[in-house]
Amino acid sequence: MKLPNQYWTKKDIQDVKKAKSFGDLSVVAMRVVARMPQPVGEVCGPITSGGLGSREKNLKAFNQAIDKLRKAGNCIFDQIPFEEKLYEFTQAKWYKGGLQLLSEFYLPIFKSGLIDTFYFMSLWHTSMGAKWEHDQAKALGIRIVYL
């Protein structure tokens, strides 16, 4: 079992695999972020809507942005290890739409104060989720940087 990075444990991976809700995943994410040296940033941009026109292309661009920021010395929370399970949940019968994922997975992380900067990718404004993140950043006083 390969860990996504040094801030993850085997238990985190197991808990992601057995998660039953967005909230379960959010708890794991906050554990991971809490282990990271502060300050911690997060990349915001299109994954499932907008962007480069496909989830695969958007995820590739996301990974490139994360890598570039890390190489520049920034500590970046990588939400990509959660994407497979998040996507699985969006296909479930109980899923109520985009705001459910955003409010139950991301919002608790943002409200925790563990993320201090959002790095917005160039096509962020084409994504419903990234627009929502932009609004949350303003409401919660999280610093915004445009890439």
Backbone hydrogen bonds in HBPLUS format (Angstrom, degrees):
<---DONOR---> <-ACCEPTOR-->    atom                        ^
c    i                          cat <-CA-CA->   ^        H-A-AA   ^      H-
h    n   atom  resd res      DA  || num        DHA   H-A  angle D-A-AA Bond
n    s   type  num  typ     dist DA aas  dist angle  dist       angle   num
A0008-TRP N   A0005-ASN O   3.19 MM   3  5.87 171.2  2.19 124.5 127.1     1
A0012-ASP N   A0009-THR O   3.10 MM   3  5.14 120.2  2.48  94.8 109.0     2
A0013-ILE N   A0009-THR O   3.26 MM   4  6.69 158.7  2.30 150.0 153.9     3
A0014-GLN N   A0010-LYS O   2.96 MM   4  6.24 164.2  1.98 152.4 156.9     4
A0015-ASP N   A0011-LYS O   2.80 MM   4  5.97 157.7  1.84 151.2 157.5     5
A0016-VAL N   A0012-ASP O   2.92 MM   4  6.20 147.5  2.03 148.3 156.9     6
A0017-LYS N   A0013-ILE O   3.05 MM   4  6.32 163.9  2.07 151.5 155.6     7
A0018-LYS N   A0014-GLN O   3.01 MM   4  6.28 149.6  2.10 148.3 156.3     8
A0019-ALA N   A0016-VAL O   3.28 MM   3  5.15 157.6  2.34 100.3 106.9     9
A0025-LEU N   A0021-SER O   3.31 MM   4  6.69 156.0  2.37 144.2 149.5    10
A0026-SER N   A0022-PHE O   2.90 MM   4  6.19 150.3  1.99 148.8 158.1    11
A0027-VAL N   A0023-GLY O   3.09 MM   4  6.36 152.0  2.17 149.6 155.2    12
A0028-VAL N   A0024-ASP O   3.38 MM   4  6.75 155.9  2.44 143.1 148.4    13
A0029-ALA N   A0025-LEU O   2.92 MM   4  6.21 163.9  1.94 153.7 158.5    14
A0030-MET N   A0026-SER O   2.93 MM   4  6.17 158.9  1.97 151.0 155.7    15
A0031-ARG N   A0027-VAL O   3.10 MM   4  6.37 148.6  2.20 142.6 151.1    16
A0031-ARG N   A0028-VAL O   3.08 MM   3  5.10 118.3  2.47  95.6 111.1    17
A0032-VAL N   A0028-VAL O   2.98 MM   4  6.33 159.2  2.03 155.6 160.9    18
A0033-VAL N   A0029-ALA O   2.89 MM   4  6.16 170.9  1.90 158.0 160.0    19
A0034-ALA N   A0030-MET O   2.90 MM   4  5.90 153.3  1.98 141.1 148.5    20
A0035-ARG N   A0032-VAL O   3.07 MM   3  5.42 144.5  2.20 106.5 116.6    21
A0036-MET N   A0033-VAL O   3.01 MM   3  5.22 152.5  2.09 107.5 116.2    22
A0116-ASP N   A0040-VAL O   2.86 MM  76  5.90 160.2  1.90 164.6 170.8    23
A0041-GLY N   A0075-CYS O   2.84 MM  34  6.21 162.9  1.87 157.4 163.0    24
A0077-PHE N   A0041-GLY O   2.80 MM  36  6.10 163.1  1.83 177.9 172.0    25
A0042-GLU N   A0117-THR O   2.92 MM  75  6.42 142.7  2.06 152.0 163.7    26
A0119-TYR N   A0042-GLU O   2.81 MM  77  6.01 166.9  1.83 152.4 156.0    27
A0044-CYS N   A0119-TYR O   2.76 MM  75  5.80 162.8  1.79 147.3 146.4    28
A0121-MET N   A0044-CYS O   2.89 MM  77  6.18 165.7  1.91 172.6 175.8    29
A0058-ASN N   A0054-SER O   2.94 MM   4  6.13 162.6  1.97 153.0 158.6    30
A0059-LEU N   A0055-ARG O   2.84 MM   4  6.02 157.1  1.89 150.4 156.5    31
A0060-LYS N   A0056-GLU O   3.05 MM   4  6.27 153.7  2.12 145.6 152.6    32
A0061-ALA N   A0057-LYS O   3.02 MM   4  6.31 161.1  2.05 149.5 154.1    33
A0062-PHE N   A0058-ASN O   2.86 MM   4  6.07 153.5  1.93 147.6 155.8    34
A0063-ASN N   A0059-LEU O   2.92 MM   4  6.15 165.0  1.94 151.0 153.7    35
A0064-GLN N   A0060-LYS O   3.01 MM   4  6.29 153.7  2.08 146.6 154.1    36
A0065-ALA N   A0061-ALA O   2.95 MM   4  6.23 155.0  2.01 148.7 155.1    37
A0066-ILE N   A0062-PHE O   2.94 MM   4  6.25 160.8  1.97 155.6 161.0    38
A0067-ASP N   A0063-ASN O   2.92 MM   4  6.10 167.1  1.93 150.6 154.2    39
A0068-LYS N   A0064-GLN O   2.93 MM   4  6.09 161.0  1.97 148.2 153.4    40
A0069-LEU N   A0065-ALA O   3.01 MM   4  6.20 164.0  2.04 150.6 154.4    41
A0070-ARG N   A0066-ILE O   2.93 MM   4  6.14 159.0  1.98 153.4 159.6    42
A0071-LYS N   A0067-ASP O   2.90 MM   4  6.09 159.7  1.94 150.9 156.5    43
A0072-ALA N   A0068-LYS O   3.11 MM   4  6.34 133.1  2.34 137.3 149.4    44
A0072-ALA N   A0069-LEU O   3.19 MM   3  5.07 130.4  2.45  91.2 104.5    45
A0074-ASN N   A0069-LEU O   3.05 MM   5  5.55 159.6  2.10 152.2 147.4    46
A0073-GLY N   A0070-ARG O   2.89 MM   3  5.13 158.3  1.94 110.3 115.3    47
A0082-PHE N   A0079-GLN O   2.97 MM   3  5.61 156.6  2.02 120.0 127.6    48
A0083-GLU N   A0080-ILE O   2.92 MM   3  5.07 151.9  2.00 111.4 120.4    49
A0086-LEU N   A0082-PHE O   2.89 MM   4  6.04 163.8  1.92 160.0 165.1    50
A0087-TYR N   A0083-GLU O   2.81 MM   4  5.88 163.0  1.84 150.6 155.0    51
A0088-GLU N   A0084-GLU O   2.98 MM   4  6.20 154.5  2.04 141.2 148.7    52
A0089-PHE N   A0085-LYS O   2.94 MM   4  6.22 157.4  1.99 150.3 155.5    53
A0090-THR N   A0086-LEU O   3.04 MM   4  6.37 145.0  2.16 144.1 153.9    54
A0090-THR N   A0087-TYR O   3.08 MM   3  5.08 119.8  2.46  93.9 109.2    55
A0091-GLN N   A0088-GLU O   3.12 MM   3  5.36 150.3  2.21 104.0 113.1    56
A0092-ALA N   A0089-PHE O   3.05 MM   3  5.12 158.7  2.10 105.0 111.8    57
A0095-TYR N   A0092-ALA O   3.21 MM   3  5.51 160.4  2.25 108.6 114.6    58
A0100-GLN N   A0097-GLY O   2.93 MM   3  5.73 142.9  2.07 124.4 133.8    59
A0102-LEU N   A0098-GLY O   3.12 MM   4  6.37 172.7  2.13 155.8 157.8    60
A0103-SER N   A0099-LEU O   2.78 MM   4  5.75 166.7  1.80 147.7 152.0    61
A0104-GLU N   A0100-GLN O   2.90 MM   4  5.77 152.2  1.98 146.9 154.2    62
A0105-PHE N   A0101-LEU O   2.88 MM   4  5.56 153.6  1.94 144.2 150.5    63
A0107-LEU N   A0102-LEU O   2.96 MM   5  6.27 155.8  2.02 161.3 168.5    64
A0109-ILE N   A0106-TYR O   2.95 MM   3  5.31 120.4  2.32 109.7 125.0    65
A0110-PHE N   A0106-TYR O   2.98 MM   4  6.29 161.7  2.02 158.6 164.5    66
A0111-LYS N   A0107-LEU O   2.83 MM   4  6.01 164.6  1.86 160.6 164.5    67
A0112-SER N   A0108-PRO O   3.06 MM   4  6.07 127.3  2.35 133.7 145.6    68
A0112-SER N   A0109-ILE O   3.20 MM   3  5.20 137.9  2.38  95.7 107.5    69
A0113-GLY N   A0110-PHE O   3.37 MM   3  5.98 163.2  2.40 113.2 117.5    70
A0143-ARG N   A0116-ASP O   3.10 MM  27  6.15 140.9  2.26 149.7 142.7    71
A0118-PHE N   A0143-ARG O   2.77 MM  25  6.17 161.8  1.80 163.6 167.8    72
A0145-VAL N   A0118-PHE O   2.86 MM  27  6.13 156.3  1.92 168.9 170.4    73
A0120-PHE N   A0145-VAL O   2.74 MM  25  6.14 159.2  1.79 165.6 170.3    74
A0147-LEU N   A0120-PHE O   2.82 MM  27  5.79 176.2  1.82 156.9 157.8    75
A0124-TRP N   A0121-MET O   3.11 MM   3  5.38 154.3  2.18 124.9 122.8    76
A0126-THR N   A0123-LEU O   3.03 MM   3  5.70 166.8  2.05 122.5 126.8    77
A0127-SER N   A0124-TRP O   3.07 MM   3  5.64 166.0  2.09 123.0 125.8    78
A0131-LYS N   A0127-SER O   2.99 MM   4  6.16 154.6  2.05 148.1 155.0    79
A0132-TRP N   A0128-MET O   3.06 MM   4  6.29 155.1  2.12 144.1 150.9    80
A0133-GLU N   A0129-GLY O   2.88 MM   4  6.22 153.3  1.95 145.3 153.1    81
A0134-HIS N   A0130-ALA O   2.88 MM   4  6.11 150.4  1.97 144.1 151.9    82
A0135-ASP N   A0131-LYS O   3.01 MM   4  6.36 156.5  2.06 149.1 154.6    83
A0136-GLN N   A0132-TRP O   2.92 MM   4  6.25 154.0  1.98 149.2 156.9    84
A0137-ALA N   A0133-GLU O   2.83 MM   4  6.07 155.4  1.89 149.9 156.5    85
A0138-LYS N   A0134-HIS O   3.13 MM   4  6.44 161.0  2.16 149.3 153.2    86
A0139-ALA N   A0135-ASP O   2.97 MM   4  6.21 161.7  2.00 148.3 153.7    87
A0140-LEU N   A0136-GLN O   2.79 MM   4  5.87 154.2  1.86 154.4 160.4    88
A0141-GLY N   A0137-ALA O   2.90 MM   4  5.68 116.1  2.32 140.5 153.1    89
A0142-ILE N   A0137-ALA O   2.89 MM   5  4.60 147.0  2.00 135.9 140.4    90
